[in-house]
Amino acid sequence: MNIITPTADGSNTLYNETIGEHYHSKHGALQESKHVFIDAGLKFASAKQAEISILEVGFGTGLNFILSFEYCEANKINLNYTSIEAFPLTSEVIEQTAYSAYVPESIWFDFINNYPNALTVPQKLTPLSTLEIPHTTLAEYETDQKFDIIYYDAFSIQHQPEMWSDEIIAHACSFLKPGGTFVTYAITGKLKRAVKACGFTIEKLPGAPGKREMLRAVKGM
Ligand SMILES: C[S@@+](CC[C@H](N)C(=O)[O-])C[C@H]1O[C@@H](n2cnc3c(N)ncnc32)[C@H](O)[C@@H]1O
């Protein structure tokens, strides 16, 4: 059961009763998504690029997606967004988040109208943007495609330690192109060692409100 809960910046999140965790930071869902994934990830990796492919781990409510979609449309960047989700939410629950308030109406409707089909077949939302949400676990996910960015947005190591093992991090990183960018809201010694072992250069960046630091890592060429 997921319960809609307000966060400190006024945006909502969901509280997952089974896992015992929120989908986003309780210090601000919108702020966290913008800070970690859009500013430190997408803006960093897409500078001077006309095309970007993103692999997200954990689609959840789609907040990271709608902000990325809006940014790419506004900047005429071709977006190919794939987001692995083991437990997809219903469209009704996603609509209850009220995230439609944070993007133009056309962006919201292109997303929400295509969401159910994106869970089974890649959907072309606009001439520039495609969304695909493989309904599977990260461990079972396989593709020949290589991505420019990974948004690693799994539940925390305290609540879902299997999503932070060295093996699963290496599996996720194997889908990134050389020179590609891995971003996540978390940073631990174990995570830094796991990412470095995959040949990445790591950077500690200031975290979103409520977190001192976050991790950005770039894959060796
Ligand atoms: C922190 S939430 C993601 C929040 C999301 N990015 C958003 O903007 O709403 C973690 C997500 O990972 C999903 N998840 C849990 N176990 C998973 C697994 N083994 N593989 C892929 N996704 C998983 C959960 O269902 C949840 O949607």
The ligand as an SDF file (V2000), in Angstrom:
LIG
                    3D

 27 29  0  0  0  0  0  0  0  0999 V2000
   12.9510    5.3850   -4.5660 C   0  0  0  0  0  0  0  0  0  0  0  0
   11.6540    4.7240   -5.5600 S   0  0  0  0  0  0  0  0  0  0  0  0
   11.8990    5.5100   -7.1290 C   0  0  0  0  0  0  0  0  0  0  0  0
   11.3090    6.8610   -7.2660 C   0  0  0  0  0  0  0  0  0  0  0  0
   11.0830    7.2650   -8.6960 C   0  0  0  0  0  0  0  0  0  0  0  0
   12.2850    7.4420   -9.4560 N   0  0  0  0  0  0  0  0  0  0  0  0
   10.1750    8.4760   -8.7650 C   0  0  0  0  0  0  0  0  0  0  0  0
   10.5870    9.5210   -9.3100 O   0  0  0  0  0  0  0  0  0  0  0  0
    9.0620    8.3670   -8.2780 O   0  0  0  0  0  0  0  0  0  0  0  0
   12.2950    3.0910   -5.9310 C   0  0  0  0  0  0  0  0  0  0  0  0
   11.5530    2.3680   -7.0320 C   0  0  0  0  0  0  0  0  0  0  0  0
   12.2370    1.1390   -7.3250 O   0  0  0  0  0  0  0  0  0  0  0  0
   11.2780    0.1440   -7.5800 C   0  0  0  0  0  0  0  0  0  0  0  0
   11.9010   -1.1800   -7.3520 N   0  0  0  0  0  0  0  0  0  0  0  0
   11.9380   -1.9120   -6.2130 C   0  0  0  0  0  0  0  0  0  0  0  0
   12.6620   -3.0370   -6.3970 N   0  0  0  0  0  0  0  0  0  0  0  0
   13.1030   -3.0070   -7.6790 C   0  0  0  0  0  0  0  0  0  0  0  0
   13.8910   -3.8900   -8.4620 C   0  0  0  0  0  0  0  0  0  0  0  0
   14.3850   -5.0210   -7.9380 N   0  0  0  0  0  0  0  0  0  0  0  0
   14.1400   -3.5680   -9.7450 N   0  0  0  0  0  0  0  0  0  0  0  0
   13.6250   -2.4040  -10.2750 C   0  0  0  0  0  0  0  0  0  0  0  0
   12.8710   -1.5370   -9.5760 N   0  0  0  0  0  0  0  0  0  0  0  0
   12.6190   -1.8180   -8.3000 C   0  0  0  0  0  0  0  0  0  0  0  0
   10.1600    0.4650   -6.6070 C   0  0  0  0  0  0  0  0  0  0  0  0
    8.9410   -0.1330   -6.9810 O   0  0  0  0  0  0  0  0  0  0  0  0
   10.1370    1.9840   -6.6840 C   0  0  0  0  0  0  0  0  0  0  0  0
    9.2790    2.4310   -7.7020 O   0  0  0  0  0  0  0  0  0  0  0  0
  1  2  1  0
  2  3  1  0
  2 10  1  0
  3  4  1  0
  4  5  1  0
  5  6  1  0
  5  7  1  0
  7  8  2  0
  7  9  1  0
 10 11  1  0
 11 12  1  0
 11 26  1  0
 12 13  1  0
 13 14  1  0
 13 24  1  0
 14 15  1  0
 14 23  1  0
 15 16  2  0
 16 17  1  0
 17 18  1  0
 17 23  2  0
 18 19  1  0
 18 20  2  0
 20 21  1  0
 21 22  2  0
 22 23  1  0
 24 25  1  0
 24 26  1  0
 26 27  1  0
M  CHG  2   2   1   9  -1
M  END
$$$$
